[in-house]
Amino acid sequence: MSQALQVSEIEAARERLNDVRRQVGRVYIGAVAPVDLMLVSLLARGHVLLEGVPGVAKTTLVKAFATALGCSVRRIQFTPDLLPADITGTYVLSPRDGTFSLRAGPVFANVVLADEINRAPAKTQSALLEAMQERQVTIEGDRFELPNPFFVLATQNPIDLEGTYPLPEAQIDRFLVRVPMGYPSTSEEVSMLKAHGVAAPELGAVLNSADVLHLQSISARVHVEEDIFEYAVNLTGFTRNHSKVVLGASPRASLGLLRAAKARAVLTGKGYVSPEDLRDVAEPVLAHRLVMVPELEGDHRARASIVQEALAKVGYRRAVRPV
């Protein structure tokens, strides 16, 4: 592929992504960082975990984002009595002919909104493990492919609230990024009251599933130098040898870090990954995956400080190549 064509593709992709930003911004009024991280995850074929206290527009944001994508959308409201079959589906008996047929669950959609995912116990949360990692589900021994693209947008309240269950490490590791949702600023909250005081704006789709797949293919083809591969591995390796970390970032995290950096490059209009792209996505990609020592368990600020320490101490050195 020629360099000129690649540049034109990047510019076209950036404009389409800006269309999504503008459409979401009609309903969601707040910091732009959460929307950008969701776009990064979408391009990188990852999944998003939004965390924040009730009432900070987590569900509003994910619904607006899903609507703008123009793909098939299903929502799952997680509750303590939700069963795995309620997510994946199950075989049901037809009284008329005595045969079993599959009743597909809500996971069979391009975009799955998992609302308050930590309201359900680990048994139910685990129903998403295979789907999120392998883009398939197994129902009574039969394997079923999920639609492509497949994108999980999950929200959760802080784990110390009443009636919530902490997500298992294996579940957390399958989310490419964790997006913290805080309270809006005074001006943002005033703008929200003006926009939603009478009637909430109606959104339309600016993409479709084919557009999403095309954007993902552009992100996958972003150029990466050998030095960037080494830098990514050194960053994740730092977390594995820290005295405050029991389990550091896995090789899956290294893959996620690189894919997110490539997506970040597309978002900023580049056809190559720079060290700044890795640094920009390092904390959202790595911090939530770290298992800390018992006295720091559940402290996300401590996890974030480990990633910031890695960025400060792990240097990037561009190799000298022969002319």
C-alpha positions in Angstrom: 0.0 0.0 0.0 1.4 3.4 -1.0 2.3 6.0 1.7 -0.1 8.5 0.1 -3.0 6.1 0.3 -2.2 5.3 3.9 -2.2 8.9 4.8 -5.5 9.4 3.1 -7.0 6.4 4.9 -5.8 7.7 8.3 -7.3 11.2 7.6 -10.6 9.6 6.5 -10.7 7.4 9.6 -9.9 10.3 11.9 -12.9 12.3 10.4 -15.3 9.4 10.9 -14.1 9.0 14.5 -14.7 12.8 15.0 -18.2 12.2 13.7 -18.8 9.7 16.5 -17.3 12.2 19.0 -19.7 14.9 17.9 -22.7 12.7 17.9 -22.0 11.3 21.4 -21.4 14.9 22.7 -25.0 15.8 21.9 -26.1 13.6 24.8 -23.0 13.1 27.0 -21.7 16.3 28.5 -18.4 15.8 30.3 -14.7 15.1 29.9 -13.6 13.9 26.5 -11.1 11.4 27.8 -13.8 8.6 28.4 -15.1 8.9 24.8 -11.5 8.8 23.4 -10.7 5.7 25.4 -13.9 4.0 24.2 -12.8 4.9 20.6 -9.4 3.5 21.2 -10.8 0.3 22.5 -13.2 0.0 19.6 -10.4 0.4 17.1 -8.2 -2.1 19.0 -11.0 -4.7 19.1 -11.0 -4.5 22.9 -13.7 -4.1 25.6 -14.3 -1.2 28.0 -15.1 -1.1 31.7 -16.5 2.2 33.0 -16.3 2.6 36.8 -18.0 5.3 38.8 -20.6 6.0 41.5 -24.3 6.0 40.5 -25.6 9.0 38.6 -22.4 10.1 36.7 -23.8 9.2 33.2 -22.1 5.9 32.7 -25.1 4.2 31.1 -26.0 7.4 29.2 -22.5 7.5 27.7 -22.4 3.8 26.6 -25.9 4.0 25.1 -25.0 7.1 23.2 -21.8 5.5 22.0 -23.5 2.3 20.9 -26.2 4.3 19.0 -23.6 6.3 17.1 -21.9 3.1 15.9 -25.1 2.0 14.1 -24.5 -1.7 15.0 -26.8 -4.2 16.6 -27.1 -3.5 20.3 -28.3 -5.6 23.3 -28.4 -4.6 26.9 -28.0 -6.9 29.9 -29.0 -5.5 33.3 -26.9 -7.5 35.8 -28.6 -8.5 39.0 -27.8 -11.1 41.7 -30.4 -13.6 40.3 -29.2 -13.4 36.7 -28.1 -16.8 35.4 -25.3 -17.6 32.8 -28.0 -18.9 30.4 -29.7 -15.5 30.5 -26.6 -14.1 28.9 -25.5 -16.8 26.4 -28.8 -18.4 25.6 -30.0 -22.0 25.9 -31.8 -24.8 24.1 -35.6 -24.8 24.5 -38.0 -27.6 23.7 -40.6 -27.0 21.0 -43.9 -28.6 22.2 -45.2 -28.8 18.6 -42.5 -31.1 17.2 -40.6 -32.2 20.3 -37.2 -30.8 19.1 -34.8 -28.5 20.8 -33.9 -25.2 19.2 -31.4 -22.5 20.3 -32.8 -19.4 22.0 -29.9 -17.0 21.5 -29.1 -14.7 24.5 -28.3 -11.0 24.4 -24.6 -11.7 23.9 -25.3 -12.3 20.2 -25.0 -8.7 19.2 -22.3 -6.3 17.9 -22.4 -4.2 20.9 -23.3 -5.6 24.3 -24.1 -3.2 27.1 -23.4 -4.9 30.4 -25.0 -2.6 32.9 -23.7 -2.8 36.5 -21.7 -5.9 35.8 -20.6 -6.3 39.4 -24.2 -6.6 40.6 -24.1 -10.3 39.6 -22.0 -13.1 41.3 -18.8 -14.5 39.7 -20.8 -17.5 38.3 -22.8 -15.2 36.1 -19.9 -12.8 35.3 -18.0 -15.8 33.9 -20.5 -16.3 31.1 -18.7 -13.4 29.4 -15.2 -14.8 29.6 -15.2 -17.0 26.5 -17.2 -14.4 24.6 -14.9 -11.5 25.3 -11.7 -13.4 24.6 -12.6 -15.8 21.8 -15.6 -14.1 20.2 -17.6 -17.3 20.6 -19.8 -19.0 23.2 -20.3 -22.7 24.0 -23.8 -23.8 24.8 -24.3 -27.4 26.0 -21.1 -28.4 24.1 -22.0 -26.6 20.8 -19.8 -23.7 19.7 -21.4 -20.6 18.2 -19.5 -17.6 16.6 -20.5 -14.2 17.8 -21.2 -11.3 15.3 -18.2 -9.3 14.0 -17.5 -6.7 15.3 -18.1 -7.7 18.9 -17.7 -5.0 21.6 -18.6 -5.2 25.3 -19.3 -1.9 27.1 -19.6 -2.6 30.8 -20.4 -0.3 33.7 -19.7 -1.0 37.4 -20.1 0.8 40.7 -17.2 0.9 43.2 -16.8 -2.6 44.7 -17.4 -1.5 48.3 -21.0 -0.5 47.6 -23.7 -2.7 49.1 -24.9 -5.5 46.9 -21.9 -5.7 44.6 -19.4 -8.4 43.8 -15.7 -7.8 42.9 -14.8 -8.8 39.4 -12.4 -11.8 39.3 -8.9 -11.1 37.9 -9.6 -13.2 34.8 -12.7 -11.1 34.0 -10.8 -7.8 34.6 -8.0 -8.9 32.4 -10.3 -9.2 29.4 -11.2 -5.5 29.5 -8.7 -3.6 27.4 -9.2 -0.3 29.3 -10.7 0.8 32.5 -12.4 4.2 32.3 -12.9 6.1 35.6 -16.0 8.3 35.6 -15.9 11.1 38.1 -18.3 14.0 38.9 -18.6 16.6 36.2 -17.3 20.1 36.6 -19.7 22.9 37.6 -19.8 24.3 34.0 -20.4 20.8 32.6 -23.2 20.1 35.0 -24.9 23.4 34.2 -24.6 22.6 30.5 -26.1 19.1 31.2 -29.1 20.7 32.9 -29.7 23.0 30.0 -29.4 20.2 27.4 -31.6 17.7 29.3 -33.9 20.0 31.2 -36.7 19.9 28.5 -36.1 17.0 26.2 -33.0 14.9 25.7 -31.5 15.2 22.2 -32.2 12.2 19.9 -29.1 10.5 18.4 -28.6 8.8 15.0 -26.0 6.4 13.7 -23.0 7.8 12.0 -21.3 4.4 11.3 -22.4 0.8 10.6 -20.8 -2.5 11.3 -18.9 -2.5 7.9 -17.5 1.0 8.8 -16.3 -0.3 12.2 -14.6 -3.3 10.7 -12.9 -1.0 8.1 -11.7 1.3 10.9 -10.4 -1.6 12.9 -8.4 -2.9 9.8 -6.8 0.5 9.4 -5.7 0.5 13.1 -4.3 -3.0 12.7 -2.1 -1.9 9.8 -0.5 1.1 11.7 3.3 0.8 11.5 5.3 -0.2 14.6 9.1 0.1 14.9 11.0 -2.7 16.7 11.9 -0.2 19.5 8.2 0.3 20.3 7.7 -3.5 20.8 10.6 -3.5 23.2 9.4 -0.4 25.0 5.9 -2.0 25.5 7.4 -5.2 26.9 9.7 -3.3 29.2 6.8 -1.3 30.6 4.7 -4.4 31.4 7.8 -6.2 32.7 8.4 -3.4 35.2 5.0 -4.2 36.9 5.9 -7.9 37.3 8.9 -7.2 39.5 7.6 -4.5 41.7 7.6 -5.1 45.5 4.0 -3.8 45.8 2.6 -6.0 43.1 1.7 -9.7 43.5 0.7 -10.3 39.9 1.9 -7.9 37.2 0.6 -7.2 33.7 0.4 -10.4 31.6 1.5 -10.9 28.0 -2.2 -10.3 27.1 -1.7 -6.8 28.6 1.4 -6.3 26.4 -0.7 -7.1 23.3 -3.5 -4.9 24.5 -1.0 -2.0 25.2 0.3 -2.2 21.6 -3.1 -2.5 20.0 -4.4 0.5 22.1 -1.3 2.5 21.1 -2.0 1.8 17.4 -5.6 2.9 17.9 -4.4 6.1 19.6 -2.2 6.8 16.7 -5.1 6.6 14.3 -7.1 8.8 16.6 -4.4 11.5 16.4 -4.0 11.2 12.7 -0.8 9.2 12.5 0.1 6.0 10.5 2.8 5.0 13.0 3.1 4.4 16.7 5.2 6.9 18.8 6.4 6.4 22.4 3.8 9.1 23.4 1.0 6.8 22.1 2.2 4.1 24.4 2.5 6.5 27.4 -1.0 7.9 26.8 -2.7 4.6 27.0 -0.5 2.9 29.5 -2.5 3.7 32.7 -6.0 2.9 31.3 -4.7 -0.4 29.8 -2.4 -1.7 32.6 -3.4 -0.3 36.0 -6.7 -2.3 36.5 -4.9 -5.6 35.7 -2.4 -5.4 38.6 -3.0 -7.5 41.7 -1.5 -5.6 44.6 -0.2 -6.7 48.0 -3.0 -7.3 50.6 -2.7 -3.8 52.2 -3.2 -2.1 48.8 -5.9 -4.4 47.5 -8.7 -2.5 45.9 -6.7 0.8 45.8 -6.8 1.9 42.2 -4.7 5.0 42.9 -1.9 2.6 44.1 -2.2 0.7 40.8 -2.0 3.9 38.8 1.0 5.0 40.7 2.8 1.8 39.7 2.2 2.5 36.1 3.3 6.1 36.4 6.5 4.8 38.1 7.1 2.5 35.2 6.7 5.4 32.8 9.1 7.5 34.8 11.8 4.8 35.2 11.6 2.8 32.0 13.3 4.7 29.3 12.7 4.6 25.6 15.8 4.3 23.5 15.7 4.4 19.7 18.1 1.9 18.3 20.9 3.0 16.0 20.3 1.3 12.6 22.9 0.9 9.9 22.4 3.2 6.9 
